[in-house]
Amino acid sequence: MQPRTGLEGAFFEHRERLVRFLAARGAGDAAEDLLQEVWLKISTSQTGPIASPLPYLYRVADTLMIDRFRSQRQALRRDKAWTELSGGPEAGISDAPSADRSIAARDFVRLVEELLARLEPPRIAEVFRRHRIDGVPQRQVAAEFGISLSTVESDLRTAYRALADLKERHDEA
């Protein structure tokens, strides 16, 4: 594998600093997830040469964190407004999903489980479950599996890509 240069090289070189930056800005446990979003953003965007890659990465990380905060705040406002508008749950009416939605959700979960079982190597599914379902930080997952942090990130990217493809196919059906 060729050594990474440019923005990707700066990302890997300053990864720890970026995590500390996000944690100091209030990301808490979401710092690793936000850093994954930074990676996805820079690895898929078409940028020219960046004169100062580290400040650029800080700006991308900060922007993503602000976007996440705004999205969460907006969702809370929307939920609160809906609850106030609707007067809350009505007596005698369940706020549980309908039977159709429950069945569809169970079917989709089965598809996800089948997809994860087909991923090669099987470690990808295990890493995904430990991080996304069990909520274990990426660094701890790397230690548990005896792999590097970049391998954990690579496994997660593979799982995310496969899940995104599954969701796209499912939504089209």
Secondary structure, DSSP 8 states (H G I E B T S, - for coil): -----HHHHHHHHTHHHHHHHHHHTT-GGGHHHHHHHHHHHHHHS-----SSHHHHHHHHHHHHHHHHHHHHHHHHHHHHHHHHHHTSS-TT---S--HHHHHHHHHHHHHHHHHHHH-SSTHHHHHHIIIIIS---HHHHHHHHT--HHHHHHHHHHHHHHHHHHHHHHHH-
